[in-house]
Amino acid sequence: MPGYIITNAEVFDKDAYGEYGKLAPDAIAKYGREFLTRGGAAQILEGNWEPHRIVVVKFDSVEQAKAMYNSPEYQAAKEKRIGAADFNMIVVEGN
């Protein structure tokens, strides 16, 4: 069953966030991924959201998504975005 990481990222410092952007895709690709969306325009249909940069990444399983998140490669990328962006991130099972 596939797993999806869904992120809502509010970017404060585009230059510093760019350093994260240089490292994260390679870390994610190592675990077999498909970006379904990367920051396209979001429209609220219901609720009290404040969407910023929405990213959805598909993995073969939730376990694989969590392995990517906990990997040394992704953790190194994550260090680059601290202070540059606030992330809300979940992993969810899919079909």
N, C-alpha and C positions, 0 to 999 in steps of 0.2 A: 504494500500500500504506500503510495507516495506521501512525502512530507513536504510541507511548504513553510518557508520562513517568510513572515510578513513583517515589514519594518515601516515605521513612520519616523522619518528623520527630519529634524529641524536644524538646518545648517546655519551657523553663526559666522564662521570663518572659512570662506571658500578656498583660500590658499591651503590652510592646514587640512581641510577636508579632502582636498585634492591629493594629498599624500596618502590618505586612507584609500582613496579611489585608485591609486596606482597599485596598491598591494592586495586589496580585498578580492578583486575578480580572479586573480591567479589562485588565491587560497580557496575560493569557492569552487573554481573549475576542477581543482584536484579531487573533489568529492563528487564529481558528476552532477552538473547543474544545468538548469535552463532558467534564464531570467524571463519571467512572464511580463513584468513591467519594471521600469527603472525611472521613476520620477515623471511620468506623464501627467497631464492635467487630471485633477481629481475633482469631482463634483459631489457634494453632500446630497444624498437622497433622503436621509432620515437621521435624526439624532443630533447631538451636540459635539460633533467632531471639530477638530482643527487640523485637518490633514496638511502635511507639508510635502515632503518628498516620499512618496510611497514606492516601496520596492517589494516585489514578490518573486521569490526564487523557489523553483521546484527541485526536489531531490527524490531519489528512489525510495527513501523511507525517512521516517522521523529520526530513527537512529543515525542515519547518514547525515542528516541536517545537523543534529546535535554534535556528531563527531567533527563536522566542519567547524562549528561554532567554537568548540573546545580545542581545536587544533592549534599548535604553536604558530602556524602561518597566519591564521585568522586573528589570534590574540595579538600578534605583532602589528597587524593592520589596525586592530581596534585601538591600540595604544596611540596611534597617529590621529585618531578622531576625538580623543578625549579633550574637551574644551572647545572643540570646533563644531560639534553637533550634539544634540540630544537625540537619543534613539529610544523608541518604544518598539520592542521586537518580540514576536511570538513564533512558536512552531506549532503547526496543526496538521493532523492527519487528513488526507484527502482521498479521492477516488481515482 
